[in-house]
Amino acid sequence: MDKEERREVDALKQKVEEISEEQRMKRKLANVKYIAVEFDYKQYKDGEKEVNDAISNGYEVIENYKTESGIVVVLGLYRFGVV
């Protein structure tokens, strides 16, 4: 292999490594949780605690839906790279 071919191979190798690294760094949704939070005085603390626990474990709120008796919180856990 001559010097020019070696440079082309090295350039292609570098490009493949850059693409691979880019793919590893993409944020991807790995898990989803639906948590019901009832607005009943005796029950809301349970839902509140469950949502807070999920957030402290890396989940992020994606959406929430109002229901007749409270809300449903949709949370997502994101990872980087291949999931």
Backbone bond lengths (Angstrom), bond angles and torsions (degrees), N, CA, C in turn:
res aa  C-N    CA-C-N  psi(-1)  N-CA   C-N-CA  omega(-1)  CA-C   N-CA-C  phi
1 M - - - 1.456 - - 1.530 107.52 -
2 D 1.320 116.32 129.10 1.461 118.93 -179.90 1.528 110.67 -83.81
3 K 1.318 115.95 176.63 1.455 122.29 -174.94 1.533 112.63 -61.54
4 E 1.326 117.44 -40.74 1.467 122.31 179.95 1.528 110.88 -64.95
5 E 1.317 117.62 -45.25 1.465 121.63 178.63 1.528 110.41 -63.27
6 R 1.307 116.58 -39.08 1.462 121.01 179.58 1.534 110.48 -63.21
7 R 1.342 116.53 -40.74 1.469 120.99 177.56 1.525 111.03 -63.21
8 E 1.325 116.92 -42.07 1.471 120.91 178.63 1.522 110.99 -63.92
9 V 1.334 116.42 -42.94 1.471 120.59 178.62 1.521 109.98 -63.23
10 D 1.318 117.14 -43.76 1.468 121.20 179.00 1.532 111.34 -63.21
11 A 1.340 116.46 -40.13 1.467 120.52 178.51 1.526 110.77 -64.90
12 L 1.317 116.95 -42.88 1.471 120.60 177.75 1.528 111.01 -65.12
13 K 1.314 116.30 -40.63 1.467 120.56 178.31 1.527 110.18 -61.00
14 Q 1.324 117.30 -43.90 1.463 122.22 178.34 1.527 111.00 -61.46
15 K 1.328 116.59 -43.02 1.465 120.98 179.73 1.529 110.91 -63.21
16 V 1.336 117.79 -42.15 1.467 122.00 177.52 1.526 109.99 -61.46
17 E 1.323 117.66 -42.63 1.466 120.87 178.92 1.528 111.37 -64.40
18 E 1.332 117.76 -39.68 1.464 121.42 178.05 1.525 111.25 -63.96
19 I 1.322 116.58 -44.03 1.470 120.67 179.42 1.521 109.96 -64.12
20 S 1.332 116.83 -42.37 1.468 121.03 179.07 1.523 110.87 -61.45
21 E 1.316 117.21 -43.68 1.458 121.28 179.57 1.530 110.56 -65.03
22 E 1.324 117.07 -41.02 1.457 121.48 178.12 1.526 110.76 -60.05
23 Q 1.321 116.90 -41.85 1.461 120.89 179.25 1.526 110.92 -65.42
24 R 1.322 117.65 -38.02 1.466 121.13 179.30 1.520 111.47 -67.23
25 M 1.330 118.17 -28.64 1.453 121.75 -174.70 1.530 113.61 -89.72
26 K 1.302 118.29 -5.08 1.466 119.77 179.33 1.524 110.19 -72.48
27 R 1.310 115.60 135.28 1.461 122.10 -179.72 1.521 108.61 -81.53
28 K 1.331 115.74 128.21 1.466 120.32 -177.67 1.521 109.83 -129.97
29 L 1.320 114.96 143.87 1.456 121.18 177.89 1.521 108.93 -72.39
30 A 1.340 116.63 122.31 1.459 121.34 -176.29 1.529 113.10 -105.88
31 N 1.342 116.96 -28.34 1.456 119.76 -175.94 1.524 109.23 -156.39
32 V 1.327 116.55 149.61 1.470 122.68 179.97 1.524 108.58 -127.90
33 K 1.333 116.21 141.22 1.467 121.79 175.42 1.527 108.80 -128.45
34 Y 1.317 115.70 140.72 1.457 122.85 172.20 1.521 106.63 -114.28
35 I 1.313 116.88 121.16 1.460 120.58 -178.42 1.522 108.67 -123.25
36 A 1.343 115.43 124.52 1.462 120.99 177.56 1.524 108.69 -88.29
37 V 1.330 115.84 129.21 1.458 121.64 176.12 1.524 106.85 -116.30
38 E 1.322 115.25 108.33 1.463 121.22 -179.15 1.523 109.35 -82.49
39 F 1.325 116.94 140.80 1.452 120.98 179.28 1.526 112.34 -89.64
40 D 1.291 116.86 26.72 1.456 123.17 174.37 1.533 107.73 -85.08
41 Y 1.330 117.18 134.95 1.465 121.43 -174.86 1.527 112.57 -54.88
42 K 1.325 117.36 -36.14 1.470 120.93 -177.54 1.530 112.67 -82.76
43 Q 1.330 118.51 -16.23 1.458 120.45 -173.34 1.527 115.24 -113.94
44 Y 1.317 119.14 -19.28 1.465 119.18 -172.66 1.522 112.76 -62.89
45 K 1.340 117.50 -30.44 1.467 120.67 -179.87 1.528 111.71 -62.65
46 D 1.348 117.17 -34.61 1.472 120.40 179.08 1.527 110.98 -63.71
47 G 1.329 116.38 -47.73 1.458 120.71 178.67 1.515 111.67 -65.80
48 E 1.323 115.42 -40.90 1.464 120.50 178.24 1.533 110.74 -60.09
49 K 1.317 116.27 -44.52 1.465 120.54 179.27 1.529 111.09 -64.72
50 E 1.303 117.30 -41.48 1.459 121.11 -179.94 1.536 111.24 -63.27
51 V 1.329 116.56 -41.64 1.472 120.20 177.62 1.528 109.71 -65.20
52 N 1.321 117.60 -47.02 1.465 120.61 -179.77 1.525 112.29 -62.73
53 D 1.330 117.05 -38.13 1.468 120.44 177.17 1.532 110.70 -63.70
54 A 1.318 115.95 -42.68 1.468 119.94 179.82 1.532 110.35 -63.48
55 I 1.327 116.83 -43.41 1.468 120.53 178.94 1.530 110.64 -63.00
56 S 1.321 116.91 -41.12 1.470 119.17 179.78 1.528 111.86 -68.91
57 N 1.339 116.84 -17.87 1.464 121.19 176.62 1.531 112.32 -95.83
58 G 1.328 117.02 13.60 1.456 120.40 173.05 1.524 116.19 101.96
59 Y 1.333 117.89 -3.47 1.467 120.09 178.34 1.524 110.00 -73.47
60 E 1.322 116.29 150.27 1.458 122.96 176.26 1.523 108.36 -122.02
61 V 1.334 115.85 143.67 1.462 120.44 178.30 1.528 108.12 -70.87
62 I 1.328 115.09 125.83 1.461 121.43 177.71 1.522 109.76 -96.94
63 E 1.318 115.90 -44.61 1.466 121.55 -174.36 1.518 108.30 -159.72
64 N 1.328 117.33 162.06 1.461 120.89 169.38 1.523 108.44 -141.73
65 Y 1.309 114.32 147.83 1.465 121.46 -176.66 1.519 109.12 -125.11
66 K 1.322 116.15 131.30 1.456 121.47 177.21 1.525 108.89 -79.59
67 T 1.322 115.88 135.83 1.465 121.78 174.81 1.529 107.89 -119.85
68 E 1.314 116.12 178.85 1.465 119.81 178.55 1.521 112.20 -63.89
69 S 1.334 116.49 -32.01 1.462 119.24 -174.44 1.529 114.22 -112.30
70 G 1.331 118.14 3.78 1.460 119.61 -179.39 1.515 110.97 166.91
71 I 1.319 115.67 -136.91 1.461 120.96 177.71 1.524 109.82 -139.72
72 V 1.313 115.02 158.08 1.461 121.79 170.55 1.522 105.67 -114.68
73 V 1.326 115.55 123.54 1.457 121.47 -179.26 1.526 108.10 -101.46
74 V 1.331 116.09 127.91 1.459 121.74 177.63 1.527 106.95 -102.57
75 L 1.334 115.32 121.65 1.461 121.01 -178.63 1.512 109.88 -119.17
76 G 1.326 115.79 148.85 1.459 120.62 178.50 1.508 110.81 -127.15
77 L 1.325 115.36 142.96 1.450 121.68 175.15 1.527 106.68 -107.44
78 Y 1.314 116.10 121.52 1.461 121.39 -176.83 1.518 109.86 -105.58
79 R 1.322 115.31 145.77 1.459 123.27 175.99 1.521 108.20 -129.47
80 F 1.298 114.90 159.61 1.452 120.47 176.00 1.523 109.54 -100.61
81 G 1.313 116.42 140.00 1.458 121.02 177.40 1.505 112.84 85.40
82 V 1.327 114.69 -156.61 1.456 121.08 -177.15 1.521 108.36 -71.37
83 V 1.338 115.39 131.11 1.467 120.89 -178.77 1.507 108.51 -106.34
